[in-house]
Amino acid sequence: MTFLTLDHLQKSFGPTRVVHDFDLAVDKGEFVSFLGPSGCGKTTVLRMVAGFETPSAGRIVIDGQDVTRSRPNQRRIGMVFQAYALFPNLTVAQNVGFGLKVAGVARAERGPRVTEMLELIGLSDLGGRYPWQLSGGQQQRVALARALAPRPRVLLLDEPLSALDAKIRVSLRNQIREIQQQLGITTIFVTHDQEEALSISDRIVVMHKGVADQTGTPAQIYNQPATDFVAGFVGTLNRFEAEVLDPARGLVRVEGAEIALDRPLPAGRITLAARPESLRIAEEGIPAEVTGAEFLGSVQRLRLLAGGREVVLDRFNAPGTELPRPGAQLRLAAPASGWLVLGA
């Protein structure tokens, strides 16, 4: 059931329009990520939902209530920022309870709620410490608890992990997802990190130049990109120029190798693409020369040149499988379903 509706949202700053006719319906309890490069409009949309920016056009509806012109404190929204924004003169417990105090929650109710939130984020024994006595990951967990304490209808997270190191990011993003599922709270998560979005989202909105290029599940976004931008932005993509030999049969020629696809194609020349994990070394296929190879534990990554283009091939590491040396001549193939046709 739709809980949050963004209906034809637009936002302009002076003559510059930064969000163009943005539509989205989010179900209750759904975790949706806005993914895109800097300046694509994702944070501006989030700030409009929070009430920090007023839409130039369009509506925002939460649980059947039109909140487009409501003040932020009237929307019952929890917000977690990239900067922890904790009060340095307040303890962890006081920081978590701050929103409850502002909301007018009775003192007798605040204590148990703060205790509940500290247990939820795994910091029950640190309630008496000050923010400067915590690690970055712990501070961000406190910020999350503070946002959740007043029981908001919607949780908004604006790149909350970008200031943390890699290991802490992975651990905290998994904890955020677990807490979100445990509470069943409708959540929007803004990030420019595709791995974050792919790993924890129910759906992803890929944004580009103020519009939603594609909305779908992580698998749909990665495996079935709807636009050239999505195909290139999400994951690594190898591109090949191809000549269509038989449009009806989907037969093409790439660097002298004939490839049969599983779909009809437009006549002329097209651009094919394949993910690194879709490519494999074969007896027949596209000729390529190895330029480098990396051992990444469970994966071997080969770097090649094919038709003057750089190509990356990932394959699982298996005992006894040697890395090919630079200069080795190989041929590349992929299953018919592993080829993407760009711009068609």
Residue pairs with C-beta under 8 A, 6 or more apart in sequence:
1 27
1 28
2 25
2 26
2 27
2 28
3 26
3 27
3 28
3 29
3 30
3 62
3 63
3 153
3 154
3 186
4 24
4 25
4 26
4 49
4 60
4 61
4 62
4 63
4 154
4 186
4 188
5 24
5 25
5 26
5 59
5 60
5 61
6 22
6 23
6 24
6 25
6 26
6 45
6 48
6 49
6 58
6 59
6 60
7 23
7 58
7 59
7 60
7 61
8 21
8 22
8 23
8 57
8 58
8 59
9 19
9 21
9 22
9 23
9 45
9 48
9 55
9 57
9 58
9 59
9 60
10 17
10 19
10 20
10 21
10 22
10 55
10 56
10 57
10 58
11 17
11 18
11 19
11 41
11 44
11 45
11 48
11 53
11 55
11 56
12 18
12 56
17 56
17 210
18 41
18 44
18 210
19 41
19 44
19 45
19 48
19 210
20 41
20 209
20 210
20 211
21 58
21 211
22 41
22 45
22 58
22 210
22 211
22 212
23 212
24 32
24 205
24 212
24 215
26 32
26 186
26 188
27 186
28 184
28 186
29 184
29 185
29 186
30 186
30 187
30 202
30 203
31 177
31 180
31 181
31 187
31 189
31 200
31 201
31 202
31 203
32 187
32 188
32 189
32 201
32 202
32 203
32 204
32 205
33 188
33 189
33 190
33 191
33 196
33 197
33 200
33 201
33 203
33 204
33 205
34 42
34 45
34 46
34 188
34 189
34 190
34 191
34 204
34 205
34 207
35 42
35 191
35 192
35 194
35 197
35 204
35 205
35 206
35 207
35 233
35 234
36 42
36 192
36 206
36 207
36 208
36 233
37 192
37 208
37 233
38 192
40 207
40 208
40 209
40 210
41 207
41 209
41 210
41 211
42 190
42 205
42 207
43 158
43 159
43 190
44 53
45 207
46 156
46 158
46 188
46 190
47 53
48 54
48 55
48 60
49 60
49 77
49 154
49 156
49 188
50 72
50 75
50 77
50 79
50 156
51 67
51 70
51 71
51 72
51 74
51 75
51 77
52 72
54 68
54 69
55 68
58 68
59 66
59 68
60 66
60 67
60 68
61 67
61 68
62 75
62 76
62 77
62 153
62 154
63 153
67 74
67 75
73 102
75 153
75 154
76 150
76 151
76 152
76 153
76 154
77 152
77 153
77 154
77 155
77 156
78 147
78 148
78 150
78 152
78 154
78 155
78 156
78 185
79 147
79 155
79 156
79 157
79 158
80 140
80 143
80 144
80 147
80 155
80 156
80 157
80 158
80 160
81 143
81 158
81 160
82 158
82 159
82 160
82 162
82 163
83 163
84 131
84 136
84 139
84 140
84 142
84 143
85 143
86 95
86 131
86 139
86 142
86 143
86 146
87 94
87 95
87 98
87 131
88 130
88 131
88 132
89 130
90 98
90 130
90 131
91 127
91 128
91 129
91 130
92 118
92 123
92 126
92 127
92 128
92 129
92 130
92 131
92 134
92 142
93 114
93 118
93 127
93 128
95 131
95 142
95 146
96 114
96 117
96 118
96 127
96 142
96 145
96 146
96 149
97 110
97 111
97 113
97 114
97 149
98 146
99 146
99 147
99 149
99 150
100 109
100 110
100 113
100 114
100 149
100 150
101 110
103 150
105 113
105 150
113 149
114 127
114 149
115 124
115 127
117 145
117 146
117 148
117 149
118 124
118 126
118 127
118 145
120 145
120 148
120 179
120 182
121 141
121 142
121 144
121 145
121 175
121 179
122 141
122 175
123 138
123 141
123 142
123 145
126 134
126 138
131 139
131 142
134 142
135 168
136 163
136 164
136 165
136 168
137 164
137 168
137 171
137 172
140 160
140 161
140 163
140 164
140 172
141 172
141 175
143 160
144 160
144 176
144 179
147 155
148 155
148 179
148 183
148 185
152 185
153 185
153 186
154 185
154 186
154 187
154 188
155 180
155 185
155 186
155 187
155 188
156 187
156 188
156 190
157 176
157 187
157 188
157 189
157 190
158 190
159 190
159 191
159 192
160 172
160 176
160 189
161 168
161 169
161 172
161 173
161 191
161 193
161 196
162 191
162 192
162 193
164 172
169 196
173 196
173 199
173 200
174 199
174 200
176 189
176 200
177 200
180 187
189 196
189 197
189 200
189 201
191 197
194 233
194 234
194 235
197 204
197 218
198 204
198 218
198 221
198 222
198 234
199 218
201 217
201 218
202 217
203 215
203 216
203 217
203 218
204 215
204 216
204 217
204 218
204 221
205 212
205 214
205 215
206 212
206 213
206 214
206 215
206 221
206 229
206 230
206 233
206 234
207 213
208 227
208 229
208 230
208 233
213 226
213 227
213 229
213 230
214 220
214 221
214 225
214 226
214 227
214 230
216 224
216 226
221 230
221 234
222 234
222 235
222 275
225 231
225 234
225 340
228 342
228 343
231 237
231 273
231 340
231 342
235 275
236 275
236 276
236 312
237 273
237 274
237 275
237 340
238 273
238 274
238 275
238 276
238 279
238 309
238 311
238 312
239 271
239 272
239 273
239 309
239 342
240 254
240 255
240 271
240 272
240 273
240 274
240 286
240 306
240 307
240 309
241 254
241 269
241 270
241 271
241 272
241 307
242 252
242 253
242 254
242 259
242 269
242 270
242 271
242 272
243 252
243 253
243 254
243 268
243 269
244 251
244 252
244 265
244 266
244 267
244 268
244 269
244 270
245 251
245 252
245 253
245 258
247 264
247 265
247 266
247 267
248 264
249 260
249 264
250 260
250 261
250 262
250 263
250 264
250 265
250 336
251 258
251 259
251 260
251 261
252 258
252 259
252 261
252 265
252 270
252 272
253 259
254 272
254 286
254 307
255 286
255 287
255 306
255 307
256 287
257 284
257 285
257 286
257 287
257 331
259 272
259 285
259 286
259 333
259 339
260 336
261 336
261 339
261 341
262 336
262 337
263 341
265 341
265 344
266 344
270 341
270 342
270 343
270 344
271 341
271 342
271 343
272 339
272 340
272 341
272 342
273 339
273 340
273 341
273 342
274 334
274 338
274 339
274 340
275 338
276 301
276 312
276 313
276 314
277 314
277 315
278 334
278 335
278 338
278 339
279 311
279 313
279 314
279 332
279 333
279 334
279 338
280 313
280 315
280 332
280 333
280 334
281 313
281 315
281 330
281 331
281 332
281 333
282 331
282 332
282 333
283 331
284 331
284 333
285 331
285 332
285 333
286 306
286 307
286 331
286 332
286 333
287 306
287 329
287 330
287 331
287 332
288 304
288 305
288 306
288 311
288 329
288 330
288 331
288 332
289 304
289 305
289 306
289 327
289 328
289 329
289 330
290 302
290 303
290 304
290 324
290 325
290 326
290 327
290 328
290 329
290 330
291 303
291 304
291 305
291 310
291 326
292 302
292 303
292 326
293 300
293 301
293 302
293 303
293 323
293 324
293 325
293 326
294 300
294 301
294 303
295 317
295 323
296 317
297 317
298 316
298 317
299 314
299 315
299 316
299 317
300 314
300 315
300 316
300 317
300 321
300 323
301 312
301 313
301 314
302 312
302 313
302 314
302 315
302 323
302 324
303 310
303 311
303 312
304 310
304 311
304 312
304 313
304 330
304 332
305 311
306 332
311 332
313 332
315 321
324 330
